Amino acid sequence: DQLCLPMDLEEDIPSNHLVRVVNAAVNRLDDKIFASAYPGGGRDSYHPK
């Protein structure tokens, strides 16, 4: 059954599509940019039962 197989989006997206440029740019970003935006600490967002 083909619906159960994992999809390979690389096959469905043309090689010259803009999303490939955006994906490459996002992958080059340093994760520390996003981590520094959040000071950390505080309480859990939900009660940990």
VENQUI-V889827 format. One line per field, one symbol per residue. phi: phi as a letter, one per 40 degrees, with the letter a starting at -180 (. if undefined). A space follows every 10 residues. Layout:
phi=???
This chain:
phi=.ccccccbcd cccdcbcccc cccccccccc ccdccccbcg ggcccaccc
